[in-house]
Amino acid sequence: MNVLVYGATGHTGRFVVDELLRRGLVPVLAGRSADRLAAVPSRHAGLDRRAVGVEDAGLLRRAVAGAGAVINCAGPFLDTALPLARAAVESGAHYLDVTAEQPVVQALYRDLDAPARAAGVAVVPAMAFYGGLADLLVTALLDGGSRADEVDVAIGLDRWWPTAGTRATGERNTATRLVIRGGALVPLETPARPATWSYPAPLGGQPVVRMPFSEVITIARHLDVGELRSYLNTAALEDLRDAATPAPAATDEHGRSAQRFVVDVVARVGTRTRRVSASGRDIYAVTAPVVVEGAARLLDGRHRGGGAAAPGQAFDAADVLAALQRDTGAIVVRSDREPAVG
Ligand SMILES: NC(=O)c1ccc[n+]([C@@H]2O[C@H](COP(=O)([O-])OP(=O)(O)OC[C@H]3O[C@@H](n4cnc5c(N)ncnc54)[C@H](OP(=O)(O)O)[C@@H]3O)[C@@H](O)[C@H]2O)c1
């Protein structure tokens, strides 16, 4: 089955195309600019290409026709997700994206759940480093349960070299960030109190800020959580906010930067506290095996039916994490270390 990659010209899109090829799937390269599509790396030059903007629904549907799944890597997703996901659903293709933007996930759940169910396809936004990994880790930690009194998600990066797409997305998305408190989605309180988080080595203890991403919306979609707190280490945020911080540079044969990450999750259910973390290299590169694992499972039927769903709702979370660790080496998962002091 063909997998159409929209935004195949971008930094993340290229990792996704490489990962599809590595897994023997057939990528179709798509994007808004024929010139940019003509300038893809020579290893992608033999692949089918479709230049189409998101403004014309009819043209988008024609571009998507024949694909079994669409992976959207073109952000800001506030501009691309709804029209592309609608075209995918109307063409009978599954849809996944890598958005970290909360309002995008809310809009896809709201507008496309019923049409996707009717079409028998799945819409799975935020199948990525931000959003999806935390959702999968929390789901796996609850081990078949669907409720937790408290969940902390702490993302730690030794550096953040942001892409142009990340910077544009941050400027475009001015929506108030949401958290879960009292079992409901509510605005993040600002200013947040200073906090520290005890990350696994080598990051160790770090100042952190409350920084909720799309995991809040995906987790609220399928799990009953009393309070969800999301953190990012302050050093990573300072890199992002510094206009002089360069874009990521390739330092290995896979094109990955030297950046190291950890997603650390602690969940309390009654008196029982459990902890799991996933660590690895390069938040953009790791997004490719995450979203392609989702696409592969949608195509071969290892998912839980049609409709708009969170990653841990659409897929067997523990099995996805195990596959990412075992088959792709993308992450290392460790569970039940000493509880962190948040
Ligand atoms: N959740 C996560 O963990 C995660 C991980 C990776 C990336 N992301 C997000 O993914 C997005 C892309 O990141 P990136 O690193 O690949 O950035 P990038 O290298 O700057 O690429 C951006 C891509 O989006 C396309 N694009 C942007 N606006 C568009 C529009 N209005 N219509 C059609 N295409 C559009 C660009 O097309 P042109 O080439 O024609 O300009 C390009 O293909 C960003 O929003 C980033 O935050 C999220």
PDBQT file of the ligand as one rigid body, heavy atoms in Angstrom, charges set to zero:
ROOT
HETATM    1  N1  LIG A 401       5.135  16.353  17.727  1.00  0.00    +0.000 N 
HETATM    2  C1  LIG A 401       6.447  16.235  17.495  1.00  0.00    +0.000 C 
HETATM    3  O1  LIG A 401       7.185  15.649  18.281  1.00  0.00    +0.000 OA
HETATM    4  C2  LIG A 401       7.021  16.746  16.205  1.00  0.00    +0.000 A 
HETATM    5  C3  LIG A 401       8.171  16.169  15.700  1.00  0.00    +0.000 A 
HETATM    6  C4  LIG A 401       8.684  16.658  14.500  1.00  0.00    +0.000 A 
HETATM    7  C5  LIG A 401       8.067  17.742  13.863  1.00  0.00    +0.000 A 
HETATM    8  N2  LIG A 401       6.959  18.271  14.422  1.00  0.00    +0.000 N 
HETATM    9  C6  LIG A 401       6.261  19.378  13.760  1.00  0.00    +0.000 C 
HETATM   10  O2  LIG A 401       6.172  19.069  12.372  1.00  0.00    +0.000 OA
HETATM   11  C7  LIG A 401       6.186  20.263  11.622  1.00  0.00    +0.000 C 
HETATM   12  C8  LIG A 401       7.259  20.181  10.546  1.00  0.00    +0.000 C 
HETATM   13  O3  LIG A 401       8.503  20.173  11.192  1.00  0.00    +0.000 OA
HETATM   14  P1  LIG A 401       9.853  20.071  10.372  1.00  0.00    +0.000 P 
HETATM   15  O4  LIG A 401      10.903  19.889  11.375  1.00  0.00    +0.000 OA
HETATM   16  O5  LIG A 401       9.752  19.035   9.301  1.00  0.00    +0.000 OA
HETATM   17  O6  LIG A 401       9.914  21.527   9.705  1.00  0.00    +0.000 OA
HETATM   18  P2  LIG A 401      10.492  21.989   8.307  1.00  0.00    +0.000 P 
HETATM   19  O7  LIG A 401      11.747  21.265   7.982  1.00  0.00    +0.000 OA
HETATM   20  O8  LIG A 401      10.543  23.475   8.359  1.00  0.00    +0.000 OA
HETATM   21  O9  LIG A 401       9.392  21.521   7.246  1.00  0.00    +0.000 OA
HETATM   22  C9  LIG A 401       8.108  22.093   7.224  1.00  0.00    +0.000 C 
HETATM   23  C10 LIG A 401       7.292  21.373   6.173  1.00  0.00    +0.000 C 
HETATM   24  O10 LIG A 401       5.934  21.804   6.257  1.00  0.00    +0.000 OA
HETATM   25  C11 LIG A 401       5.527  22.281   4.964  1.00  0.00    +0.000 C 
HETATM   26  N3  LIG A 401       4.523  23.331   5.158  1.00  0.00    +0.000 N 
HETATM   27  C12 LIG A 401       4.526  24.311   6.096  1.00  0.00    +0.000 A 
HETATM   28  N4  LIG A 401       3.410  25.062   6.005  1.00  0.00    +0.000 NA
HETATM   29  C13 LIG A 401       2.678  24.535   4.996  1.00  0.00    +0.000 A 
HETATM   30  C14 LIG A 401       1.426  24.861   4.411  1.00  0.00    +0.000 A 
HETATM   31  N5  LIG A 401       0.693  25.913   4.828  1.00  0.00    +0.000 N 
HETATM   32  N6  LIG A 401       0.979  24.106   3.378  1.00  0.00    +0.000 NA
HETATM   33  C15 LIG A 401       1.690  23.061   2.937  1.00  0.00    +0.000 A 
HETATM   34  N7  LIG A 401       2.889  22.706   3.431  1.00  0.00    +0.000 NA
HETATM   35  C16 LIG A 401       3.378  23.435   4.457  1.00  0.00    +0.000 A 
HETATM   36  C17 LIG A 401       6.801  22.748   4.314  1.00  0.00    +0.000 C 
HETATM   37  O11 LIG A 401       6.642  22.805   2.925  1.00  0.00    +0.000 OA
HETATM   38  P3  LIG A 401       7.668  23.624   1.967  1.00  0.00    +0.000 P 
HETATM   39  O12 LIG A 401       8.880  22.760   1.812  1.00  0.00    +0.000 OA
HETATM   40  O13 LIG A 401       6.910  23.798   0.711  1.00  0.00    +0.000 OA
HETATM   41  O14 LIG A 401       7.968  24.917   2.693  1.00  0.00    +0.000 OA
HETATM   42  C18 LIG A 401       7.765  21.636   4.757  1.00  0.00    +0.000 C 
HETATM   43  O15 LIG A 401       7.564  20.472   3.986  1.00  0.00    +0.000 OA
HETATM   44  C19 LIG A 401       6.348  21.396  12.626  1.00  0.00    +0.000 C 
HETATM   45  O16 LIG A 401       5.060  21.852  12.982  1.00  0.00    +0.000 OA
HETATM   46  C20 LIG A 401       6.984  20.710  13.832  1.00  0.00    +0.000 C 
HETATM   47  O17 LIG A 401       6.713  21.380  15.030  1.00  0.00    +0.000 OA
HETATM   48  C21 LIG A 401       6.407  17.799  15.575  1.00  0.00    +0.000 A 
ENDROOT
TORSDOF 0
